[in-house]
Amino acid sequence: MKHIADKLKDASAIIGIVAILGFTAFFSCNANAQNLYQIEQHLDSVGTVTMLTVNAGWDVHLIQTPTDTPSRLVLTTSCADFFEEGHEPNVLETIGIKRLRMNHGYVIKANETMPRSTKVELYTSQPINYIKLYKGARLTIDRMVTDTRDIDISADSGAIINVDCLDNPGDTKFSLHNATLQMHHLRSRYLHIHAYGASVVTEGDVRADKQILHRGKTANTDITANDSAQNIYVKYHKYSDHHKDTVGLFLGLGYEFTMPVWSNVLHASPYNTNFGHRLHLLLSPSAIPLGHNFNLRLSLDFAWNFQWLDNTVAAQDGHLVLDPSFGAERPRQYLYYTSLGLPIAISYSLPRPKRLSPVFKSVYLSLTPTLNFKQKLASYTLDEDDRWHRHSDRVDILNRFNVRAAVGLDVNFLGFKGIEFGIDLLPTFKSSADAPQTRLMGLQLSF
């Protein structure tokens, strides 16, 4: 028994030592976790700032300061590595707003490297009346007291808006797309809330001369029925069950002018092409986000192709041969065929709003695997009755499979939606044809 008791004492001592070391490590880690590092950045005066854009990755706090005081940004994080002199993070940028001349906006860039717990505090006296939260962004309005201006706040999927204190004698509007809105203290003349999709709205001390809530059945709100005594009105809409991020299909039309390039064929070859036209029918789903401003787009492109020829030709065993049998009045001839492509594009959304952003929306690079289908040679000949008559012949001269590389711009100008320059990466014609190295390139306009 004595031997067992001695062993128990030894075990107790070991357990006690381990426990002490464990508690020591625990409190040491907690002490290190409390070490917070802070940096303050003063923002240059650029004039009137009326817009705030917040990207994901931060805990952003908007704090109003006395009139005419300079704006400043305060960052607080548990990691000191980001605050080495000369390597301070560039969190905020100021941009111009073309539609509001002489006005500017603050943009909180997406957090891609710093800890997610980093706190960003924006102290400003600027008359901000438009706030935009992108996917996953988080913003707390710690304190904002305005005059009679209108405030418009919108939030994308997963974004969170906390309103600790907002006093606005003007109109206040929230547009939520699968986002969360928490209002603790809010005063407004007119409060208008659109709750799309599975948005969540909670209200604390909220007072407005009139409040209207537009929502669908999937939204979660504190207020679900009208209360005329307090001027609160709830309106249900089926379209509010959806939101702008819902995947949809978009149909577009395109026109392309084509011509040959990298051709080493003889001038007398029956395969010499001049110029051509393509009509595109484009079916595209919503873009797939890949990261900050980058998207993946997959489309379906059905095209009707028309290619004019330089020389007079005839179809022989599915190929083309020169045909000198016609006199001075040459026939009008062209190749026509259909094709089906699968454009795969990586696009980069240009920062908005900028000086050219209303015109140029994004730039993209694409590869389009393409299948070419039945090809025919159409010939218009002038017969003895002085009328043009058309007949067609089946040919098999194009490579059934090709890949097109393209660079393009998504635009918004005079009804046009896109401009694209593309070129075939593989020879356009089969190796058995007399033009094996010919590749077509083209300029496409979409609308």
C-alpha positions as CSV (number, residue, x, y, z in Angstrom):
1,M,0.0,0.0,0.0
2,K,2.8,2.3,0.8
3,H,4.4,1.7,-2.6
4,I,1.1,2.6,-4.3
5,A,0.7,5.7,-2.3
6,D,4.2,6.9,-3.2
7,K,3.4,6.4,-6.9
8,L,0.2,8.4,-6.5
9,K,2.1,11.3,-4.9
10,D,4.6,11.3,-7.8
11,A,1.7,11.3,-10.3
12,S,0.0,14.2,-8.5
13,A,3.2,16.2,-8.6
14,I,3.6,15.6,-12.3
15,I,0.0,16.6,-13.0
16,G,0.4,19.7,-10.9
17,I,3.5,20.7,-12.9
18,V,1.7,20.1,-16.2
19,A,-1.3,22.1,-15.0
20,I,0.9,25.0,-14.0
21,L,2.7,25.0,-17.3
22,G,-0.6,24.9,-19.1
23,F,-2.1,27.8,-17.2
24,T,1.2,29.8,-17.8
25,A,1.0,29.1,-21.6
26,F,-2.7,30.0,-21.6
27,F,-2.3,33.4,-19.9
28,S,0.8,34.1,-21.9
29,C,-1.2,33.5,-25.2
30,N,-4.0,35.7,-23.9
31,A,-1.6,38.4,-23.0
32,N,-0.1,38.3,-26.4
33,A,-3.5,38.3,-28.0
34,Q,-4.2,41.6,-26.2
35,N,-1.3,43.3,-28.0
36,L,-3.0,45.6,-30.5
37,Y,-1.2,47.8,-33.0
38,Q,-2.7,51.0,-34.4
39,I,-1.8,53.4,-37.2
40,E,-3.5,56.6,-38.1
41,Q,-3.6,58.0,-41.7
42,H,-4.7,61.5,-42.5
43,L,-6.7,61.8,-45.7
44,D,-5.8,64.5,-48.2
45,S,-8.5,67.1,-48.8
46,V,-10.0,66.5,-52.3
47,G,-13.2,68.6,-52.0
48,T,-16.7,67.2,-51.3
49,V,-17.0,63.5,-50.6
50,T,-20.5,62.2,-50.9
51,M,-20.1,58.4,-51.4
52,L,-18.5,55.5,-49.4
53,T,-17.9,52.1,-50.9
54,V,-16.9,49.2,-48.6
55,N,-15.4,45.9,-49.8
56,A,-15.2,42.7,-47.8
57,G,-12.6,41.7,-45.2
58,W,-12.8,44.5,-42.6
59,D,-14.7,45.6,-39.6
60,V,-15.4,49.1,-40.8
61,H,-16.8,51.9,-38.5
62,L,-18.1,55.2,-39.8
63,I,-17.8,58.0,-37.3
64,Q,-18.9,61.6,-37.9
65,T,-16.6,64.4,-36.7
66,P,-17.3,68.2,-36.3
67,T,-17.7,70.2,-39.4
68,D,-14.6,71.1,-41.4
69,T,-12.3,68.8,-39.4
70,P,-9.9,66.7,-41.6
71,S,-10.8,63.1,-42.4
72,R,-8.6,60.4,-41.0
73,L,-8.4,56.6,-41.1
74,V,-7.5,54.5,-38.0
75,L,-6.5,50.8,-38.3
76,T,-6.2,48.5,-35.3
77,T,-4.9,45.0,-35.7
78,S,-3.2,42.3,-33.6
79,C,-0.4,41.9,-36.2
80,A,2.5,44.5,-36.2
81,D,4.1,43.2,-39.4
82,F,1.8,45.3,-41.5
83,F,2.9,48.6,-40.0
84,E,6.6,48.6,-40.8
85,E,7.7,52.1,-41.8
86,G,7.3,52.6,-45.5
87,H,5.1,49.5,-45.9
88,E,1.9,50.7,-44.4
89,P,-1.2,49.2,-46.0
90,N,-3.1,51.1,-48.6
91,V,-6.7,50.6,-47.4
92,L,-8.5,53.6,-48.8
93,E,-8.5,55.4,-52.1
94,T,-10.4,58.5,-53.2
95,I,-12.1,58.5,-56.6
96,G,-14.0,61.0,-58.7
97,I,-17.7,60.6,-59.5
98,K,-18.4,61.7,-63.1
99,R,-22.2,61.9,-62.7
100,L,-21.7,64.3,-59.8
101,R,-19.2,66.8,-60.9
102,M,-16.7,68.1,-58.4
103,N,-17.8,65.3,-56.0
104,H,-15.7,62.4,-54.8
105,G,-16.0,59.0,-53.0
106,Y,-14.1,57.0,-50.5
107,V,-13.4,53.4,-51.4
108,I,-12.4,50.9,-48.7
109,K,-10.4,48.3,-50.7
110,A,-10.9,44.5,-50.2
111,N,-8.8,42.9,-47.4
112,E,-6.6,40.3,-49.1
113,T,-3.6,40.0,-46.7
114,M,-4.3,41.4,-43.2
115,P,-6.1,39.6,-40.4
116,R,-9.9,39.6,-40.7
117,S,-10.2,41.0,-37.2
118,T,-8.6,44.3,-38.3
119,K,-10.7,47.2,-37.4
120,V,-11.0,50.2,-39.7
121,E,-12.4,53.5,-38.3
122,L,-13.2,56.3,-40.7
123,Y,-13.5,59.7,-39.0
124,T,-15.0,62.3,-41.4
125,S,-17.2,65.3,-41.5
126,Q,-17.9,64.9,-45.2
127,P,-21.6,64.9,-46.3
128,I,-21.8,61.2,-47.2
129,N,-25.2,60.4,-48.5
130,Y,-24.6,57.2,-50.6
131,I,-23.1,54.0,-49.1
132,K,-22.5,50.8,-51.0
133,L,-21.5,47.5,-49.4
134,Y,-20.2,44.7,-51.7
135,K,-20.5,41.0,-51.0
136,G,-19.4,40.0,-47.4
137,A,-18.6,43.6,-46.4
138,R,-19.4,44.9,-42.9
139,L,-20.1,48.4,-41.8
140,T,-21.1,50.0,-38.5
141,I,-22.5,53.6,-38.4
142,D,-21.3,54.5,-35.0
143,R,-22.6,58.1,-35.1
144,M,-24.1,60.2,-37.9
145,V,-26.2,63.3,-37.5
146,T,-27.1,65.0,-40.8
147,D,-29.1,68.0,-41.9
148,T,-31.9,67.5,-44.4
149,R,-30.0,65.4,-46.9
150,D,-31.2,62.0,-48.3
151,I,-29.2,58.9,-47.5
152,D,-29.2,55.8,-49.8
153,I,-27.5,52.6,-48.4
154,S,-27.3,49.4,-50.4
155,A,-25.8,46.0,-49.5
156,D,-24.9,42.9,-51.5
157,S,-25.1,39.2,-50.4
158,G,-23.7,38.5,-47.0
159,A,-23.1,42.1,-46.1
160,I,-23.9,43.4,-42.6
161,I,-25.0,46.9,-41.7
162,N,-25.1,48.0,-38.1
163,V,-26.7,51.3,-37.3
164,D,-25.8,52.4,-33.8
165,C,-26.8,56.0,-34.2
166,L,-28.3,57.7,-37.3
167,D,-30.3,61.0,-37.0
168,N,-31.4,62.1,-40.4
169,P,-34.2,64.7,-40.9
170,G,-34.3,63.8,-44.6
171,D,-35.2,60.5,-46.3
172,T,-33.3,57.3,-45.5
173,K,-33.4,54.3,-47.9
174,F,-31.9,50.8,-47.5
175,S,-31.7,48.3,-50.4
176,L,-30.7,44.8,-49.1
177,H,-29.9,41.8,-51.4
178,N,-29.5,38.8,-49.1
179,A,-28.0,41.2,-46.5
180,T,-28.4,41.9,-42.8
181,L,-29.6,45.3,-41.4
182,Q,-29.5,46.0,-37.6
183,M,-30.9,49.3,-36.5
184,H,-30.4,50.3,-32.9
185,H,-31.1,54.0,-32.9
186,L,-32.5,55.7,-36.1
187,R,-34.4,58.9,-36.7
188,S,-35.7,59.9,-40.1
189,R,-38.5,61.7,-41.9
190,Y,-39.0,58.9,-44.3
191,L,-37.6,55.3,-43.9
192,H,-37.8,53.1,-47.0
193,I,-36.5,49.5,-46.8
194,H,-36.3,47.0,-49.7
195,A,-35.5,43.5,-48.3
196,Y,-34.7,41.2,-51.3
197,G,-34.1,37.5,-51.0
198,A,-33.3,36.1,-47.5
199,S,-32.4,39.5,-46.1
200,V,-32.7,40.1,-42.3
201,V,-33.9,43.3,-40.7
202,T,-34.1,44.0,-37.0
203,E,-35.3,47.3,-35.5
204,G,-34.6,48.7,-32.1
205,D,-35.3,52.4,-31.3
206,V,-36.5,53.4,-34.8
207,R,-38.7,56.4,-35.4
208,A,-39.8,57.8,-38.7
209,D,-42.7,60.0,-39.9
210,K,-43.4,57.2,-42.4
211,Q,-41.9,53.8,-42.8
212,I,-42.4,51.5,-45.8
213,L,-41.0,48.0,-46.0
214,H,-40.9,46.1,-49.3
215,R,-40.2,42.4,-48.8
216,G,-40.8,38.9,-49.9
217,K,-41.8,35.9,-47.9
218,T,-38.2,34.7,-47.5
219,A,-37.1,37.9,-45.8
220,N,-36.9,37.9,-42.0
221,T,-38.1,41.2,-40.4
222,D,-39.4,42.4,-37.0
223,I,-42.3,44.1,-38.7
224,T,-44.6,41.9,-40.6
225,A,-47.9,43.8,-40.7
226,N,-49.2,47.4,-41.2
227,D,-49.4,49.7,-38.2
228,S,-51.2,52.8,-39.4
229,A,-51.0,54.3,-35.9
230,Q,-47.2,54.6,-36.3
231,N,-47.3,55.1,-40.1
232,I,-45.7,51.7,-40.8
233,Y,-46.6,50.0,-44.0
234,V,-45.5,46.5,-45.2
235,K,-45.8,45.6,-48.8
236,Y,-45.2,42.0,-50.0
237,H,-43.8,41.4,-53.5
238,K,-43.0,38.1,-55.2
239,Y,-40.0,39.6,-57.0
240,S,-38.5,40.5,-53.6
241,D,-37.9,36.8,-53.0
242,H,-35.2,37.1,-55.5
243,H,-32.2,39.3,-55.7
244,K,-29.8,40.6,-58.3
245,D,-27.2,37.8,-57.6
246,T,-29.7,35.2,-58.8
247,V,-28.2,33.2,-61.7
248,G,-29.9,34.2,-64.9
249,L,-29.5,33.7,-68.7
250,F,-28.9,36.6,-71.0
251,L,-29.4,36.7,-74.7
252,G,-27.3,38.9,-77.0
253,L,-26.6,39.5,-80.6
254,G,-23.2,40.1,-82.2
255,Y,-21.9,41.1,-85.6
256,E,-18.3,40.4,-86.7
257,F,-16.2,41.5,-89.7
258,T,-13.5,38.9,-90.6
259,M,-10.5,38.8,-92.9
260,P,-7.6,36.3,-93.4
261,V,-4.2,36.7,-91.8
262,W,-0.9,34.6,-91.8
263,S,-1.7,33.3,-95.3
264,N,1.1,31.9,-97.5
265,V,-1.1,30.6,-100.3
266,L,-0.6,31.6,-104.0
267,H,-2.7,34.4,-105.3
268,A,-4.3,32.0,-107.8
269,S,-5.4,29.6,-105.1
270,P,-9.2,28.8,-105.0
271,Y,-9.0,29.2,-101.2
272,N,-8.0,32.9,-101.2
273,T,-10.5,34.6,-99.0
274,N,-11.3,38.3,-99.1
275,F,-13.5,39.3,-96.2
276,G,-16.4,37.8,-94.3
277,H,-19.3,38.4,-91.9
278,R,-20.5,36.6,-88.9
279,L,-23.8,36.9,-87.0
280,H,-23.7,35.7,-83.5
281,L,-26.4,34.6,-81.1
282,L,-25.0,34.6,-77.6
283,L,-26.5,32.9,-74.6
284,S,-24.7,33.7,-71.3
285,P,-25.5,32.9,-67.6
286,S,-24.4,35.3,-64.8
287,A,-20.7,35.7,-64.3
288,I,-19.0,33.6,-61.6
289,P,-17.0,35.8,-59.1
290,L,-13.3,34.7,-58.8
291,G,-12.0,37.4,-56.5
292,H,-11.6,41.1,-56.3
293,N,-13.0,42.5,-59.6
294,F,-12.3,39.2,-61.5
295,N,-15.1,37.0,-62.9
296,L,-15.4,33.8,-65.0
297,R,-17.9,33.8,-67.8
298,L,-19.1,30.8,-69.8
299,S,-21.3,31.4,-72.8
300,L,-22.8,29.6,-75.8
301,D,-22.2,31.1,-79.2
302,F,-24.2,30.0,-82.2
303,A,-22.9,31.8,-85.4
304,W,-23.8,32.1,-89.1
305,N,-20.6,32.6,-91.1
306,F,-20.3,34.1,-94.6
307,Q,-16.8,34.2,-96.3
308,W,-16.3,35.8,-99.7
309,L,-13.7,34.4,-102.1
310,D,-11.1,36.2,-104.3
311,N,-11.3,33.9,-107.3
312,T,-14.0,32.2,-109.3
313,V,-14.2,28.6,-108.1
314,A,-16.3,25.4,-108.4
315,A,-16.9,22.5,-106.0
316,Q,-15.3,19.3,-107.0
317,D,-15.4,16.2,-104.7
318,G,-16.0,18.4,-101.7
319,H,-13.0,20.7,-102.5
320,L,-12.6,23.9,-104.4
321,V,-11.0,24.3,-107.8
322,L,-10.5,27.3,-110.0
323,D,-13.2,27.7,-112.7
324,P,-12.2,29.8,-115.7
325,S,-15.3,28.8,-117.7
326,F,-17.1,32.0,-116.9
327,G,-16.7,35.0,-119.1
328,A,-16.3,38.6,-118.2
329,E,-19.3,38.5,-115.9
330,R,-17.9,36.7,-112.8
331,P,-20.3,35.0,-110.5
332,R,-20.8,36.2,-107.0
333,Q,-19.6,33.5,-104.6
334,Y,-19.1,33.0,-100.9
335,L,-18.8,30.1,-98.4
336,Y,-21.4,29.9,-95.7
337,Y,-21.6,27.6,-92.7
338,T,-22.8,27.5,-89.1
339,S,-20.7,27.0,-86.0
340,L,-21.1,26.4,-82.3
341,G,-18.7,27.8,-79.8
342,L,-18.2,27.7,-76.0
343,P,-16.5,31.0,-75.0
344,I,-14.6,30.8,-71.7
345,A,-13.6,34.3,-70.5
346,I,-11.8,35.8,-67.6
347,S,-12.9,39.4,-67.1
348,Y,-11.6,42.2,-64.9
349,S,-14.2,44.8,-63.8
350,L,-12.7,48.3,-64.2
351,P,-12.8,50.4,-61.0
352,R,-16.1,52.3,-60.7
353,P,-16.9,55.1,-60.8
354,K,-14.1,56.6,-62.7
355,R,-13.8,59.1,-65.5
356,L,-14.4,56.4,-68.2
357,S,-16.3,53.9,-66.2
358,P,-19.8,54.7,-67.7
359,V,-18.4,53.7,-71.1
360,F,-15.8,51.0,-70.4
361,K,-17.1,48.5,-67.9
362,S,-14.6,45.6,-68.0
363,V,-11.8,44.0,-70.1
364,Y,-11.6,40.3,-70.8
365,L,-9.5,37.5,-72.4
366,S,-11.3,34.5,-73.8
367,L,-10.7,31.1,-75.5
368,T,-13.5,29.7,-77.6
369,P,-13.5,26.0,-78.6
370,T,-15.6,25.9,-81.8
371,L,-17.2,23.2,-83.9
372,N,-17.9,24.0,-87.6
373,F,-20.8,22.4,-89.3
374,K,-22.1,21.9,-92.9
375,Q,-20.3,24.1,-95.4
376,K,-21.6,25.2,-98.7
377,L,-20.5,27.2,-101.6
378,A,-23.1,29.7,-102.8
379,S,-22.9,31.0,-106.4
380,Y,-25.0,33.7,-108.0
381,T,-24.7,33.6,-111.8
382,L,-26.1,36.0,-114.4
383,D,-28.0,33.9,-116.9
384,E,-29.3,34.7,-120.4
385,D,-32.5,36.3,-119.0
386,D,-30.3,38.9,-117.3
387,R,-31.3,37.7,-113.9
388,W,-29.1,36.4,-111.1
389,H,-29.8,32.8,-110.1
390,R,-28.5,31.1,-107.0
391,H,-27.3,27.6,-106.5
392,S,-25.2,25.9,-103.8
393,D,-22.8,23.0,-103.5
394,R,-21.7,21.0,-100.5
395,V,-18.0,21.3,-99.6
396,D,-15.8,20.0,-96.8
397,I,-12.8,22.2,-96.5
398,L,-12.8,23.7,-93.0
399,N,-11.3,22.1,-90.0
400,R,-14.2,20.7,-88.0
401,F,-12.6,22.0,-84.7
402,N,-10.9,25.3,-84.0
403,V,-10.0,27.5,-81.0
404,R,-10.4,31.2,-81.1
405,A,-8.4,33.6,-78.8
406,A,-9.9,37.0,-78.2
407,V,-9.4,40.2,-76.2
408,G,-12.4,42.4,-75.6
409,L,-14.1,45.3,-73.8
410,D,-17.5,45.3,-72.2
411,V,-18.9,48.8,-73.0
412,N,-22.0,50.9,-72.6
413,F,-22.0,53.2,-75.6
414,L,-24.7,54.0,-78.2
415,G,-26.4,50.7,-77.7
416,F,-23.2,48.6,-78.0
417,K,-22.4,46.1,-75.3
418,G,-19.0,44.8,-76.4
419,I,-16.0,45.1,-78.7
420,E,-13.9,42.1,-79.3
421,F,-10.8,41.2,-81.5
422,G,-10.3,37.5,-82.1
423,I,-8.1,35.2,-84.2
424,D,-8.2,31.5,-84.9
425,L,-5.3,29.7,-83.2
426,L,-5.6,26.6,-85.5
427,P,-5.6,26.7,-89.3
428,T,-9.0,27.6,-90.7
429,F,-8.8,25.1,-93.6
430,K,-8.1,21.4,-93.5
431,S,-4.5,20.3,-94.1
432,S,-5.6,18.7,-97.4
433,A,-6.7,22.1,-98.8
434,D,-4.4,24.4,-100.7
435,A,-4.4,27.0,-97.9
436,P,-3.4,25.0,-94.8
437,Q,-1.8,28.0,-93.0
438,T,-4.7,30.5,-93.4
439,R,-6.2,31.8,-90.2
440,L,-9.1,34.1,-89.9
441,M,-9.2,37.1,-87.6
442,G,-12.1,39.4,-86.9
443,L,-13.5,42.4,-85.1
444,Q,-16.9,41.7,-83.3
445,L,-19.4,44.2,-82.1
446,S,-22.1,43.0,-79.7
447,F,-25.4,44.8,-78.8
